[in-house]
Amino acid sequence: MAELDVAELIRDLVLNLVALFVLVYLIYYRQHRRREQAIGYVAFNVSLFTVAAALGSSNPLNVGAGFGLFAVLSIVRLRSDESSQTEIGYTMIALVLGLMTGLPEMEFHIKIIFAILLIATMIVVDSPFIVRRKRCDRVGLEIDRVITDPAELMTHVATMLQAPIHNIEVRKIDFVRETMSIYAVAEFSVPHRVVRAS
């Protein structure tokens, strides 16, 4: 086992935490105000930083260690119905920051460049000055009736949500109980998640 360079570890940790603070609290939280997601990003990031630093200090990273890190990443269900694509993007950036800054073999100035690149990417793609100010959110709805006509369904959902509808995805239809579950992409001034309606 190689001796752990504490000074380099602290230097890399400081870089990681500064980049994480900018990403999570100055960019994500100010835009989306979801405290539980912010906590998750910090936990993922610090955990992966610890794993990367520990593996790198034990032996030089090889292909096997790389596959092991990807196995760690696979534990996290990035594509879930509860997470939007924006949240998945922030999760990936937080994970990559932790992994990249935790690698002991990478030059420190390269880590700084990559950290700036990752953060700058999210500043650009999630900026309210670049994208439209109106939010397009994916909303889950459970409707107490079955509507098989797409145009009628679109009109019904738009009336319920009082918002323009861009797309509807039917997830489940129960003809016995006369219910259906759908996802709708709609424009809102505030985020929405799950709606139960008749």
C-alpha positions as CSV (number, residue, x, y, z in Angstrom):
1,M,0.0,0.0,0.0
2,A,1.3,3.4,-1.0
3,E,1.7,6.0,1.7
4,L,-1.2,8.5,1.7
5,D,0.0,12.1,1.0
6,V,-2.1,14.0,3.5
7,A,-1.1,17.4,2.1
8,E,-2.3,16.5,-1.4
9,L,-5.4,14.9,0.0
10,I,-6.4,18.0,1.8
11,R,-5.6,20.2,-1.3
12,D,-7.8,17.9,-3.4
13,L,-10.5,17.9,-0.8
14,V,-10.6,21.7,-0.6
15,L,-10.8,21.9,-4.4
16,N,-13.7,19.4,-4.4
17,L,-15.6,21.2,-1.6
18,V,-15.2,24.6,-3.2
19,A,-16.4,23.3,-6.6
20,L,-19.3,21.4,-4.9
21,F,-20.4,24.5,-3.0
22,V,-20.5,26.5,-6.2
23,L,-22.4,23.7,-8.0
24,V,-24.9,22.8,-5.3
25,Y,-25.6,26.0,-3.4
26,L,-24.7,28.8,-5.7
27,I,-26.1,27.3,-8.9
28,Y,-28.6,24.4,-8.1
29,Y,-30.2,25.5,-4.8
30,R,-30.6,29.1,-5.9
31,Q,-32.4,28.0,-9.0
32,H,-34.5,25.0,-7.8
33,R,-34.8,25.3,-4.0
34,R,-34.8,21.6,-3.3
35,R,-33.0,21.0,0.0
36,E,-33.2,17.2,-0.1
37,Q,-31.6,17.1,-3.6
38,A,-28.8,19.4,-2.5
39,I,-28.0,17.1,0.5
40,G,-28.0,14.1,-1.9
41,Y,-25.5,15.7,-4.2
42,V,-23.2,16.5,-1.3
43,A,-23.4,12.9,0.0
44,F,-22.8,11.4,-3.4
45,N,-19.9,13.7,-4.1
46,V,-18.0,13.3,-0.8
47,S,-18.6,9.5,-0.8
48,L,-17.2,9.1,-4.3
49,F,-14.3,11.4,-3.4
50,T,-13.5,9.2,-0.5
51,V,-13.6,6.0,-2.5
52,A,-11.5,7.4,-5.3
53,A,-8.9,8.7,-2.9
54,A,-8.8,5.4,-0.9
55,L,-8.4,3.3,-4.0
56,G,-5.8,5.6,-5.5
57,S,-3.7,5.6,-2.3
58,S,-3.8,1.8,-2.0
59,N,-2.5,1.1,-5.5
60,P,-2.2,2.9,-8.8
61,L,-5.7,2.8,-10.4
62,N,-6.0,0.1,-13.1
63,V,-8.8,-1.2,-15.2
64,G,-10.2,-3.3,-12.4
65,A,-10.5,-0.3,-10.1
66,G,-12.2,1.6,-12.9
67,F,-14.8,-1.1,-13.2
68,G,-15.2,-1.1,-9.4
69,L,-15.9,2.7,-9.4
70,F,-18.5,2.2,-12.2
71,A,-20.1,-0.5,-10.0
72,V,-20.3,2.0,-7.2
73,L,-22.0,4.5,-9.6
74,S,-24.5,1.8,-10.7
75,I,-25.9,1.6,-7.2
76,V,-27.4,5.0,-7.6
77,R,-30.5,4.9,-9.7
78,L,-30.0,7.9,-11.8
79,R,-33.0,7.4,-14.1
80,S,-35.9,7.3,-11.7
81,D,-39.4,8.6,-12.1
82,E,-38.9,10.9,-9.1
83,S,-35.9,12.7,-10.7
84,S,-36.1,15.1,-13.6
85,Q,-33.5,15.2,-16.3
86,T,-32.1,18.4,-14.7
87,E,-31.6,16.6,-11.4
88,I,-30.0,13.7,-13.1
89,G,-27.6,16.1,-14.8
90,Y,-26.6,17.7,-11.5
91,T,-26.2,14.2,-9.9
92,M,-23.8,13.2,-12.7
93,I,-21.7,16.4,-12.4
94,A,-21.5,16.0,-8.6
95,L,-20.4,12.4,-8.9
96,V,-17.8,13.2,-11.6
97,L,-16.4,16.1,-9.5
98,G,-16.0,13.7,-6.5
99,L,-14.3,11.0,-8.7
100,M,-12.1,13.4,-10.6
101,T,-10.8,15.4,-7.7
102,G,-10.3,12.3,-5.6
103,L,-7.9,10.6,-8.1
104,P,-4.4,11.0,-6.7
105,E,-2.5,10.4,-10.0
106,M,-4.0,13.4,-11.8
107,E,-2.2,16.7,-11.9
108,F,-3.7,19.3,-9.7
109,H,-3.9,22.0,-12.5
110,I,-5.8,19.5,-14.7
111,K,-8.3,18.9,-11.9
112,I,-8.9,22.7,-11.6
113,I,-9.5,22.9,-15.4
114,F,-11.9,20.0,-15.4
115,A,-13.7,21.3,-12.3
116,I,-14.2,24.7,-14.0
117,L,-15.4,23.0,-17.2
118,L,-18.0,21.0,-15.3
119,I,-19.3,23.9,-13.3
120,A,-19.3,26.3,-16.3
121,T,-21.3,23.7,-18.2
122,M,-24.1,23.7,-15.6
123,I,-24.0,27.5,-15.3
124,V,-24.6,27.8,-19.1
125,V,-27.2,25.0,-19.6
126,D,-29.3,25.8,-16.5
127,S,-29.1,29.6,-16.7
128,P,-32.5,31.4,-16.7
129,F,-31.0,34.0,-19.1
130,I,-30.3,31.4,-21.8
131,V,-33.3,29.1,-21.5
132,R,-36.9,30.3,-21.5
133,R,-38.1,31.7,-18.2
134,K,-41.2,29.5,-18.3
135,R,-40.5,26.1,-16.6
136,C,-41.4,22.9,-18.5
137,D,-41.9,20.3,-15.8
138,R,-42.8,16.6,-16.0
139,V,-45.8,16.1,-13.9
140,G,-47.3,12.8,-12.7
141,L,-51.1,12.6,-12.7
142,E,-53.7,10.0,-11.7
143,I,-57.0,10.6,-13.4
144,D,-60.3,9.0,-12.2
145,R,-61.5,8.4,-15.7
146,V,-60.2,6.8,-18.9
147,I,-59.7,9.1,-21.9
148,T,-58.6,7.2,-25.0
149,D,-58.7,10.1,-27.5
150,P,-55.3,11.9,-27.5
151,A,-56.8,15.3,-28.3
152,E,-59.4,15.1,-25.6
153,L,-56.8,13.9,-23.1
154,M,-54.6,16.8,-24.0
155,T,-57.4,19.3,-23.6
156,H,-58.5,17.7,-20.3
157,V,-55.1,17.8,-18.7
158,A,-54.5,21.4,-19.9
159,T,-57.8,22.5,-18.3
160,M,-56.9,20.7,-15.0
161,L,-53.4,22.1,-14.7
162,Q,-54.2,25.5,-16.2
163,A,-51.0,25.3,-18.2
164,P,-49.9,24.7,-21.8
165,I,-49.2,20.9,-22.3
166,H,-46.3,19.9,-24.6
167,N,-46.5,16.1,-24.3
168,I,-48.4,13.4,-22.6
169,E,-47.1,9.9,-21.8
170,V,-49.7,7.3,-20.7
171,R,-48.2,5.0,-18.1
172,K,-51.1,2.8,-17.1
173,I,-54.8,2.4,-17.9
174,D,-57.1,0.4,-15.5
175,F,-60.4,-0.2,-17.3
176,V,-61.8,-2.0,-14.2
177,R,-61.4,0.9,-11.8
178,E,-61.8,3.5,-14.6
179,T,-58.4,5.2,-13.8
180,M,-55.3,6.1,-15.7
181,S,-51.8,7.3,-14.8
182,I,-50.0,9.6,-17.1
183,Y,-47.0,11.9,-17.2
184,A,-47.5,15.4,-18.8
185,V,-44.9,17.9,-19.8
186,A,-46.3,21.3,-19.0
187,E,-45.2,24.9,-18.5
188,F,-45.4,26.2,-14.9
189,S,-44.2,29.2,-13.0
190,V,-43.4,26.9,-10.1
191,P,-42.3,23.3,-10.0
192,H,-44.9,20.5,-9.8
193,R,-44.5,16.8,-9.0
194,V,-47.5,14.5,-8.6
195,V,-51.2,15.5,-9.0
196,R,-54.3,13.4,-8.3
197,A,-57.3,14.6,-10.2
198,S,-60.7,13.5,-11.5
